[in-house]
Amino acid sequence: LAIAYNVWQYVNTTGDVDFMKKFGAEIIFEIARFWASKSELNTKTNKYSIHKVMGPDEFHESYPNAEEGGISDNAYTNIMVSWLFAKVPEILEMIWDDAEELLSKISLKEDEINLWNEIQQNLNIIVNEDGIISQYDAYFDLKELDWDHYFKKYTNVYRMDRLLKAEGKTADDYKVAKQADTLMTFYNLNKETVDKIMSDMSIDLPKDYLEKNLEYYLKRTSHGSTLSRVVHAQLAKLIGDDKLSWDLYSGALSSDYNDIQGGTTAEGIHAGVMAGTIMIGLSTYAGIDIRGEVLNINPKLPDNWKAIKFNMGFKGVDYIFNVNHKEVSITPNKESIIKCKGEALCLAANKETSITL
């Protein structure tokens, strides 16, 4: 799924349709085939399930007392699979001139694509009456962890799995996560895309479901991965909790030079976290969104930042951005169209355009 997502993002960001025609489409279609082969129809519910997987969490490798590894219907996995299948028609349209040759090469028929569409709209995702998306099937049956007890006993609970193991227990029995799992979905996809996916699957969610899910899973996450702080910082900003967002982001920024996990820095820096903090600076605080057809900017700088200036490329256009609390200035090297706070703007080549926020 990560490969398929990155291929799509690369092509969407660079506009390199030739890459999609030569390599990307085949990669994505074969990955779609794999996930279709993992999807099993439950004839009683008419829903498709994906069994024997492990989500981004990493703490839950199997069900309590199970002889086999893996869990079923991980929400992150199923939502991303649904996203993947939904991208197939867009990719076919993108490569239309060469589609027949590729479809013949990999023996991909219309019936198979139709099955992907059926699975896409009928994957099993469990949501409780409060709008909490279950991390996986039967997650709500797990035991709650007494966090206060473990904080008092160990202080550092980042690696809760190891603490439980030392006591003869297993994280598989508890609602405890190392890092973002269900919430990781919103790091990859914007909320509008997730809303559409859930709607396609006829899943009704309350308007504040993201806030509810962030609150629910943050209480059950040990942040054993510092990258988890990056993901949660983005979501906290998205729901308008600026203080929580900054606290989490600051923790991610300082993770190595403060060695917040107590020894891991000596084993090597967290390069992924470092990249993530830069990405959050651009995507969450400067408000750059490159996940759509058009580049969108909606700045929400932290109160203690004066401004941020950066260069970036999107679909063959090089931009210079200068963002402060009052305005954003954009200089493209080519004539282009972007969106600022959802409003389309035409930008002249090599001319600075300033927009009041």
C-alpha positions as CSV (number, residue, x, y, z in Angstrom):
1,L,0.0,0.0,0.0
2,A,2.8,2.4,0.8
3,I,4.4,1.7,-2.6
4,A,1.1,2.3,-4.4
5,Y,0.5,5.5,-2.4
6,N,4.0,6.9,-3.1
7,V,3.8,6.1,-6.8
8,W,0.5,8.0,-7.0
9,Q,1.8,10.9,-5.0
10,Y,5.0,11.1,-7.1
11,V,3.0,11.3,-10.3
12,N,0.4,13.7,-8.9
13,T,3.1,16.0,-7.5
14,T,5.5,16.0,-10.5
15,G,2.9,15.5,-13.3
16,D,5.2,12.8,-14.7
17,V,2.5,10.9,-16.7
18,D,5.2,9.0,-18.6
19,F,6.3,7.4,-15.4
20,M,2.8,6.3,-14.8
21,K,2.5,4.9,-18.3
22,K,5.8,3.1,-18.2
23,F,5.9,1.8,-14.6
24,G,3.5,3.3,-12.2
25,A,0.2,1.9,-13.5
26,E,1.5,-1.6,-13.7
27,I,2.8,-1.4,-10.1
28,I,-0.4,-0.1,-8.8
29,F,-2.6,-2.6,-10.7
30,E,-0.6,-5.5,-9.4
31,I,-0.7,-4.2,-5.9
32,A,-4.5,-3.9,-6.3
33,R,-4.6,-7.5,-7.4
34,F,-2.8,-8.6,-4.3
35,W,-5.3,-6.8,-2.0
36,A,-8.2,-8.2,-4.0
37,S,-6.8,-11.7,-3.4
38,K,-6.7,-10.9,0.3
39,S,-10.3,-9.8,0.4
40,E,-12.8,-12.4,1.4
41,L,-16.6,-11.9,1.0
42,N,-18.8,-12.7,4.0
43,T,-22.0,-13.9,2.5
44,K,-24.0,-13.1,5.6
45,T,-23.0,-9.4,5.7
46,N,-22.1,-8.9,2.1
47,K,-18.9,-7.2,3.3
48,Y,-15.4,-8.0,2.3
49,S,-12.8,-8.7,5.1
50,I,-9.0,-8.7,5.0
51,H,-7.5,-11.2,7.4
52,K,-4.0,-11.8,8.8
53,V,-2.5,-8.3,8.6
54,M,-0.8,-6.0,11.0
55,G,-1.5,-2.3,11.1
56,P,1.0,0.5,11.6
57,D,0.6,0.2,15.4
58,E,3.2,-2.6,15.6
59,F,2.1,-3.6,19.1
60,H,-0.8,-5.9,18.0
61,E,0.6,-8.9,16.1
62,S,-2.3,-11.3,16.8
63,Y,-5.5,-11.8,18.8
64,P,-5.3,-12.7,22.5
65,N,-4.4,-16.4,22.9
66,A,-4.4,-17.0,19.1
67,E,-2.2,-19.6,17.6
68,E,-1.9,-17.7,14.3
69,G,-0.5,-14.3,13.8
70,G,-2.3,-11.3,12.3
71,I,-5.6,-9.5,12.9
72,S,-8.7,-8.8,10.7
73,D,-10.1,-5.7,9.1
74,N,-7.5,-3.2,10.3
75,A,-9.3,0.1,9.6
76,Y,-6.2,1.9,8.2
77,T,-5.5,-1.0,5.8
78,N,-9.1,-1.3,4.6
79,I,-9.5,2.4,4.1
80,M,-6.2,2.6,2.1
81,V,-7.2,-0.4,0.1
82,S,-10.5,1.3,-0.7
83,W,-8.6,4.4,-1.7
84,L,-6.3,2.3,-3.9
85,F,-9.2,0.7,-5.8
86,A,-10.9,4.1,-6.2
87,K,-7.8,5.4,-8.0
88,V,-7.9,2.8,-10.7
89,P,-10.4,4.6,-13.0
90,E,-8.3,7.8,-12.6
91,I,-5.1,6.0,-13.6
92,L,-6.8,4.3,-16.6
93,E,-7.9,7.7,-17.8
94,M,-4.4,9.1,-17.3
95,I,-2.8,6.4,-19.4
96,W,-5.7,5.9,-21.8
97,D,-3.6,6.0,-25.0
98,D,-1.4,3.2,-23.7
99,A,-4.0,1.4,-21.5
100,E,-4.8,-1.4,-24.0
101,E,-1.2,-2.5,-24.3
102,L,-0.7,-2.5,-20.5
103,L,-4.0,-4.4,-19.8
104,S,-3.1,-7.0,-22.4
105,K,0.4,-7.3,-21.0
106,I,-0.8,-8.1,-17.4
107,S,-4.1,-9.8,-18.6
108,L,-6.3,-7.4,-16.7
109,K,-9.9,-7.7,-17.7
110,E,-12.9,-5.6,-17.1
111,D,-14.5,-8.2,-14.8
112,E,-11.5,-7.9,-12.5
113,I,-11.7,-4.1,-12.4
114,N,-15.4,-4.4,-11.6
115,L,-14.6,-6.7,-8.7
116,W,-12.2,-4.1,-7.3
117,N,-14.9,-1.5,-7.5
118,E,-17.3,-3.8,-5.6
119,I,-14.7,-4.5,-2.9
120,Q,-13.9,-0.8,-2.7
121,Q,-17.5,0.0,-1.7
122,N,-18.0,-3.0,0.7
123,L,-14.9,-3.4,2.9
124,N,-15.7,-4.2,6.5
125,I,-14.9,-1.3,8.9
126,I,-16.3,-1.3,12.4
127,V,-17.6,2.0,13.9
128,N,-19.2,2.2,17.4
129,E,-22.2,4.3,18.3
130,D,-19.9,7.2,19.3
131,G,-18.3,7.4,15.9
132,I,-15.0,5.7,17.0
133,I,-13.5,3.7,14.1
134,S,-12.3,0.4,15.5
135,Q,-8.6,-0.1,14.9
136,Y,-9.5,-3.6,13.8
137,D,-12.2,-6.2,14.2
138,A,-12.7,-7.0,17.9
139,Y,-10.4,-4.2,19.1
140,F,-13.2,-2.9,21.3
141,D,-13.2,-6.3,23.1
142,L,-9.6,-5.7,24.4
143,K,-8.9,-4.8,28.0
144,E,-8.2,-1.2,29.0
145,L,-4.8,-0.4,30.3
146,D,-4.2,1.3,33.7
147,W,-2.0,4.1,32.4
148,D,-1.7,5.9,35.7
149,H,-0.3,2.7,37.3
150,Y,2.4,2.3,34.6
151,F,3.3,6.0,34.6
152,K,3.8,5.9,38.4
153,K,5.7,2.6,38.2
154,Y,8.0,3.2,35.2
155,T,7.7,7.0,34.3
156,N,8.8,6.2,30.7
157,V,6.1,4.1,29.0
158,Y,7.1,4.6,25.4
159,R,7.8,0.9,24.9
160,M,4.8,-0.4,26.7
161,D,5.1,-3.6,24.9
162,R,8.4,-4.4,26.5
163,L,7.1,-3.3,30.0
164,L,4.1,-5.7,29.6
165,K,6.3,-8.5,28.4
166,A,8.6,-8.1,31.4
167,E,5.5,-8.6,33.6
168,G,4.5,-11.7,31.7
169,K,1.8,-9.9,29.8
170,T,1.3,-9.0,26.1
171,A,0.2,-5.8,24.4
172,D,-2.1,-8.0,22.2
173,D,-4.5,-8.1,25.2
174,Y,-4.8,-4.4,25.6
175,K,-6.1,-1.2,23.9
176,V,-2.5,0.2,23.7
177,A,-0.7,1.3,20.6
178,K,2.9,2.2,19.9
179,Q,2.0,4.9,17.3
180,A,-0.8,6.2,15.1
181,D,-2.7,3.4,13.4
182,T,-6.3,4.3,12.6
183,L,-5.3,8.0,12.7
184,M,-2.5,7.4,10.3
185,T,-5.1,7.4,7.6
186,F,-5.5,11.1,7.9
187,Y,-1.8,11.7,7.5
188,N,-1.9,10.1,4.1
189,L,-5.3,11.3,3.0
190,N,-7.1,14.6,3.6
191,K,-10.4,14.4,5.6
192,E,-12.5,15.1,2.5
193,T,-11.1,12.0,0.8
194,V,-11.7,9.8,3.9
195,D,-15.2,11.2,4.2
196,K,-15.8,10.2,0.6
197,I,-14.4,6.7,1.1
198,M,-16.6,6.1,4.2
199,S,-19.6,7.4,2.4
200,D,-19.0,5.1,-0.6
201,M,-19.1,2.3,2.0
202,S,-22.4,3.6,3.4
203,I,-20.7,4.3,6.8
204,D,-22.3,7.2,8.7
205,L,-20.1,9.2,10.9
206,P,-20.8,12.2,13.1
207,K,-19.4,15.6,12.0
208,D,-16.9,15.6,14.9
209,Y,-15.7,12.1,14.4
210,L,-12.1,13.1,13.8
211,E,-12.0,15.0,17.1
212,K,-13.5,12.0,18.9
213,N,-11.1,9.5,17.3
214,L,-8.1,11.7,18.0
215,E,-9.1,12.0,21.7
216,Y,-9.8,8.3,21.9
217,Y,-6.6,7.0,20.4
218,L,-4.3,9.6,21.9
219,K,-5.3,8.3,25.4
220,R,-4.3,4.8,24.3
221,T,-1.0,5.5,22.5
222,S,2.4,5.3,24.2
223,H,4.3,7.2,21.4
224,G,6.9,4.4,21.3
225,S,7.6,5.8,17.9
226,T,8.5,9.5,17.8
227,L,7.1,9.7,14.3
228,S,3.7,9.1,16.0
229,R,4.1,12.6,17.5
230,V,4.4,14.1,14.0
231,V,1.1,12.4,12.8
232,H,-0.8,13.4,15.9
233,A,0.6,17.0,15.7
234,Q,-0.9,17.3,12.3
235,L,-4.3,16.0,13.4
236,A,-4.4,18.2,16.5
237,K,-3.8,21.3,14.3
238,L,-6.5,20.0,11.9
239,I,-9.1,20.0,14.7
240,G,-8.0,23.4,16.1
241,D,-6.1,22.2,19.2
242,D,-3.0,24.4,18.7
243,K,-1.5,23.8,22.1
244,L,-1.6,20.0,21.7
245,S,-0.3,20.3,18.2
246,W,2.7,22.3,19.3
247,D,3.4,20.1,22.3
248,L,3.5,17.0,20.1
249,Y,5.5,18.8,17.4
250,S,8.1,20.1,19.9
251,G,8.5,16.6,21.2
252,A,9.2,15.3,17.7
253,L,11.7,18.1,17.0
254,S,13.6,17.4,20.2
255,S,13.4,13.6,20.1
256,D,17.1,13.0,19.3
257,Y,19.0,15.8,20.9
258,N,17.0,15.3,24.1
259,D,17.0,11.5,23.7
260,I,13.4,11.4,24.9
261,Q,13.3,7.6,24.7
262,G,16.3,7.2,27.0
263,G,19.0,5.6,24.9
264,T,17.7,5.2,21.3
265,T,19.7,8.3,20.1
266,A,22.9,6.4,20.7
267,E,21.7,3.7,18.3
268,G,21.1,6.2,15.5
269,I,19.1,9.2,14.7
270,H,15.4,9.1,13.7
271,A,15.7,10.2,10.0
272,G,12.0,9.6,9.3
273,V,11.0,11.8,12.2
274,M,13.4,14.6,11.0
275,A,11.8,14.4,7.5
276,G,8.4,14.3,9.2
277,T,9.0,17.5,11.2
278,I,9.9,19.3,7.9
279,M,6.8,17.9,6.2
280,I,4.6,19.1,9.1
281,G,6.2,22.5,9.0
282,L,5.2,22.8,5.3
283,S,1.9,20.9,5.2
284,T,0.3,21.6,8.6
285,Y,1.7,25.0,9.6
286,A,2.5,26.6,6.2
287,G,-0.7,24.8,5.0
288,I,0.6,23.3,1.8
289,D,-1.5,20.4,0.4
290,I,-0.2,18.6,-2.6
291,R,-2.7,15.7,-2.5
292,G,-5.1,17.2,-5.0
293,E,-5.0,18.1,-8.7
294,V,-4.1,21.7,-7.8
295,L,-1.7,22.9,-5.1
296,N,-3.6,24.3,-2.2
297,I,-2.3,26.5,0.6
298,N,-4.1,27.4,3.9
299,P,-1.5,28.7,6.4
300,K,-2.0,28.2,10.1
301,L,1.4,29.2,11.6
302,P,2.1,28.6,15.3
303,D,1.8,31.7,17.4
304,N,5.5,31.7,18.2
305,W,6.5,31.6,14.6
306,K,7.0,34.9,12.8
307,A,7.2,33.5,9.2
308,I,8.3,30.6,7.1
309,K,9.9,30.9,3.6
310,F,10.6,27.9,1.4
311,N,10.9,26.7,-2.2
312,M,9.0,23.7,-3.7
313,G,8.1,22.2,-7.0
314,F,4.6,21.0,-8.1
315,K,3.8,19.6,-11.5
316,G,6.6,21.2,-13.3
317,V,6.3,24.6,-11.6
318,D,8.9,25.9,-9.1
319,Y,7.4,28.1,-6.4
320,I,8.9,30.4,-3.8
321,F,6.6,30.8,-0.7
322,N,6.8,33.4,2.0
323,V,4.2,33.0,4.7
324,N,3.5,35.0,7.8
325,H,0.4,35.5,10.0
326,K,-1.0,38.3,7.8
327,E,-0.3,37.2,4.2
328,V,1.3,34.7,1.9
329,S,3.5,35.7,-1.0
330,I,4.0,33.3,-3.9
331,T,6.3,33.5,-6.9
332,P,6.1,30.8,-9.5
333,N,8.6,30.4,-12.4
334,K,5.7,29.6,-14.8
335,E,2.1,30.8,-15.1
336,S,0.0,28.6,-12.8
337,I,-3.2,28.1,-10.9
338,I,-3.3,27.4,-7.2
339,K,-5.8,27.5,-4.4
340,C,-5.5,29.7,-1.3
341,K,-7.9,28.7,1.4
342,G,-10.0,26.9,-1.2
343,E,-10.2,29.9,-3.7
344,A,-8.6,29.5,-7.1
345,L,-6.0,32.0,-8.1
346,C,-4.1,32.6,-11.4
347,L,-0.4,33.4,-10.9
348,A,1.8,35.1,-13.4
349,A,5.2,33.7,-14.2
350,N,8.2,35.2,-12.2
351,K,5.9,37.7,-10.5
352,E,5.3,37.8,-6.7
353,T,1.6,37.6,-5.8
354,S,0.6,38.5,-2.2
355,I,-2.6,37.3,-0.6
356,T,-4.0,38.7,2.6
357,L,-5.0,36.0,5.0
